[in-house]
């Protein structure tokens, strides 16, 4: 599943290429996504409207239009957005197509259909069911060691699960949680309530650092992720533990281990993380 850096990479690409362009038509070839596409509402609110902004909320892409409506998109497990020539052949799983002024189309492709495409009035966006209960953004002032240290007091939840809970902190998925915990030297099974303030300071810095670097590299491609131009993310080359089970740690040369953790694969170094 694309995480925060991958979604940010898509937003940055969209901002460069569709800003100030008008959506001339909307086509829906498959409405049965994780949350069904409201075809009539989508077409009515978006057709003929000019794009005035693109931003990210957690792992959601938000395309803003002049009529105070936003297009809320989630890539799900396998979703991709591609900007292509309007005359190019449709690919399998091209479910939603936005025809843009200038003979190009923005196509939402999603083989597994876990994504979402929905038009939302701006006045209702913050209270949208998928938005209103989200936690803090990792690049916001609210994400700091003191507040998360206090939030974690008494918690017996494993620290990896704690920082991946989107009701506390948004955008930190499996890859970046593993990498941040390695950089902070914290074992992923450590109870959140037992992480002291100094270690929280290290972890907050590590999370922000790994996300920042991943954004600069265009994200991480493990299986499917591509940006708007069809290019894979390059942060894969800088991963320290994720996907490297059985390989020597780059810091201490102990063998990287893999374990199942909350139904996900977790990677860690038994020498560096304790």
C-alpha positions, 0 to 999 in steps of 0.5 A: 500500500502506498504510504505518505511519501508515495502519496506526496510524490503523486501530489507533487506531480499532479500539482505540476501538471494539472493546476489551472486545467479544466476537467471537461468530462468524467467517465466511470468504467467501474464504480465498485471500488472499496467505497462505491463511486457516486457516478452522477454526483462525481460528474455533476460536481467536477465536470467543467471545473478548473483545478486550483490546488493539490494537497495531501491529507494523511494518505489521501490525495486532495484535488481542489476545484474553483467551485469549492469542491475537492476530489478525494482520492485514496490509492488503496492497495494497488491504485495508480494515477496516470496522466496520458494522451487522450487517444491512448488505449485504455488499460485493464483496470482503468476505472475512472477517467477525467478528460482534461483540457489539452487532450490529456486524461487523468486515469485512476487504475486500480486492479484490486479495487481498494481505492476511493474516488469521491467528490466532496464539498470543501465545507464538508471535507474536515468532517468527512468520515474518512478524515475526521478521526485522523491523527496528527501529521508527522510534519506538523508542530503537534508531532513532538516528543513531549506530546507523544511521550505523554500520549503513550504513558501506560500503553502496553501496545507495541511501539510499532503498532502505536506509531502506525495507528492513524488515529494517533499519527497519520502516514507512517505505514509498515515500511517507514515504521520499520525504518524509523525504529531501526534509526532510533534503535528501538525494538518494534515489540517494545511497549509504547508506555516503556519508551522514555522521553529521550527515546521518543525524541530520537524516534520523532526525529527518525520518523520525520527524517525517513519520511523527508528523505523518502519524499525526496527520492519519490517514495519506495517501490516494493511491488506496484508503486509508480508516480504520475509519470510511471516512475518507481520510487528510489528510496528502496535503495536506502532501506536499512531493514525492510525486506532485508531479512537474512542479510547483514546489518549495515551497522553491526553486521548482525543478521536482519530478522523478520517476524509477524507483527499485527499481521504484518511482516516486521524487520529489525536488527537484533544488535541495533534495536533493543 
